[in-house]
Amino acid sequence: MQYNAILFDLDGTLLPMDYDEFSRGYFHLLTKTVAPYGYEPKPFLAAMMQGVEAMVKNNGASKNATVFWKVFASILGEKIRELEPVLDKFYETEFHKAKALTGKNTLAKEAVMLAREKADKVVLATNPLFPASAIRSRLSWIGLAPDAFDLVTDYESIGFCKPNPAYFTKIAETLNTSPDQCLMIGNNTKEDMIASHKAGMDGYLVTDCLIAEEPAPDCPQGSFVDLIEYLKNL
């Protein structure tokens, strides 16, 4: 089948990782960065997670970044907003140390290039909980850049998150296509497969770093090597 758009998840799909291990290392680096500004790790991370929870519940009325910083500042005080450029610099510098907590994927670039041959649009459908700088850095670890995609969802560009099916509906709307003309490739049964299926998209479940919180809908699945063959045969 020829698709109008092929969507890729990032963490655990294009970029191999154990999400829990990665998160622990990332949080450690982040709290070390903000410590000189007077922020203790536990309250800082607790406030950040409340901001993340607010983004996951976002209904599209505001961009995720607006929702996050509103909640974050309501807990830690408005002065925390002055830390935004510090955090952006963190994602461009210290954050790269977290690459050691991820795996290699020499086939990531090939998969995106194949998708480009098979569809009009290629999307990095990473859960938009991060600024663009963090996504750009993570892509660089697998030899990719944002300009390899027609659309990248970061927390400043969209007002929904996975597992809300509206996240996928909004992507299709932005691309001026219908969900049934889109293929979502991801490793999370709930956030990638179930949510995109509810929006009307087809799916391919990558099983190398599988997160199976709930049973996946009926869809093709396999390793990333299998995905390459699947894309070749589209």
Disulfide bonds with the S-S distance in Angstrom:
none
